[in-house]
């Protein structure tokens, strides 16, 4: 039977064409005597950083739109995506720029029919299966079944949203949706990766600690810019500065990175690969962005487990933590987004208040043979 062709919407600026980075390069050429503006200084689509108003003004210039560089790999990405989905370009530009934007899209992406170009600011009225956008405000109001955030420096402060780091991760995610996530259950009997995904306060860390007390389960050392808590030893994470993290990330040191509550987290291949090679299971409490990246890399040797806990209990747990008020507020506000992520995980565990029972259930799932998984 022919598979359903999912409908996928793609934002354009900073998804297919360089926008903020292109604007930054223009601004730096205009102000050669100043310290160069860095892309990391942009924290939102508004103009709060140095020369922010100048950056925003560029987006209303038709010449800017005509000359935006295509993001590396974007054309091949759209071509591959069009083979499995009906692709729509969903883009918001001022009226004077509409013709320039449409002409570029038709020329640069000929496999997408012109009638699939949607130009306008009301992205929230479009009903799609999947939407990829770097604007957190667009994702949070999207009517798509799966709104996916494309991680960029300016959306780093928002946690919990379904998100990806790369074109390849997004393509794999679309394939997961297309196949309904259920064609083959992951097999970790000869080693693999176990991603614990769930809202803050759902005992992900406690479950990971319980699992790693057992034979065959290990926790890779994750790097983070988050300050070390009083209850944590130096072995809990590799605690580094944000500047060092960004240097290492830009150098390709991490196979997955994500931002949670404003802090960066990253895991390197050299920390995971030896565990899997030993035939053991690498256990990572991780957000959905990093989990999708690892699922893309390890495929059937990666299991995404959603740890569900009653919302009221999760909030109590967040409130009782030794973290600042702003961090608590971000975590609570992210809960609705995070509960939606259960739909893209391989299995869901109802944790309640019993961490040990959750650990036992996960061990049972991991150690099942393919025949047991099929109910034979």
C-alpha positions, 0 to 999 in steps of 0.5 A: 500500500502506498504510504501517505505523503506527509505535508511539511512546511519549511520556514525560509529565513535562517532555515533555507537562506542565511538571514541573521548571519548575512545581516551580521556580515553586512553590519560588520562591513559597515562598521569596520572600526567596531568590535565585530557583532557576533551571531551569538549576541542575537537572542531574539528576532527583535533588535535588542543587541548592538545595531539591532534596529539596523539588522531588522531594517535589512529584512525589508530591503528587496536587495537583501532578499535577492542576495541572501546566500543559500544555506549549505546543503539546503537544496539537497535537503529540499530535494530529499524531503520532496521525495517523501513529502509534499513540501510547502515554503511558509515565509513572512516578508514585507510586501516590497520583498514578496516578488524577490522571495518568490522568484528566488524560491522558484529558481533555487528549488525547482522541484517545489511547485510555485503554488506551494509557496505561502507568503504571509505572517499568519503561519498559525492558520496553516494546518500541516503535518510537520513545520520546521521554523527557527522562530520560537514564536511561530512554533509555539503558535503553530497548528501543525501536528508536529511543530519542530524548532530549528535550533539557532542561537536566538532560540536557545532560551526556550526549552522543551520544544520538539527541535532538531539541530540539522537537516539530516536530523529533520529528514530522519524525524520526517521518516519517523513520522511517516512510518508512524514510529512503530515499524521496528522496536529498538533492539539494545541487547548488543549495546546501544543508546537509551535516551530518557526524555520527559518533562522537568521533574519526571525523575530522568536523572534519578532513573539514569542513576538507578540504571547505571548501578546495574551491570551493562548500563553506563552514563556518558560524561556530558559537557554543560555550561550549567553551574554545578549544584551542591549535590553534584560531584565533578563526575556528574557532568563536565562543567565548562564555560559557555565560551569554551562550549561554543568553541568546542561545538564549532569545532565539531566536538559534539555529536549532539548539543541542546539548550535547556533552561538557557544552558548548553549540553553536549555529548561527544562520540568519544564518550558514547561509542566505547560504551556501545562497542562494549555491548553496554547501554549508554544512558542519557537523560536528554531533551527531545532535540538531542534524543532525535539526533542520537536516534538518527545516528544509532537508528535501531540501537537507540531507544527513546523512553518518555518518562511521564509523571503527573503534572502537579507532582512534576511542578512540586519537584521543580519548585523544591529544587535548588535552582533560581526562580527564573530557571524554575519558571522556564521549566514550568512554562515548558511543561506543555511542550514537553508532554507533547514529546511523548508522541515521538518516543518509542515507549512511555513509562508512567513513573509516578513516585516510584523510581525503582519500578520505572528502572525495572520496567526499562531494564525489562524493555531493554533486555527483551529479545526481538521474539519477545517484542513481537509477543511470540 
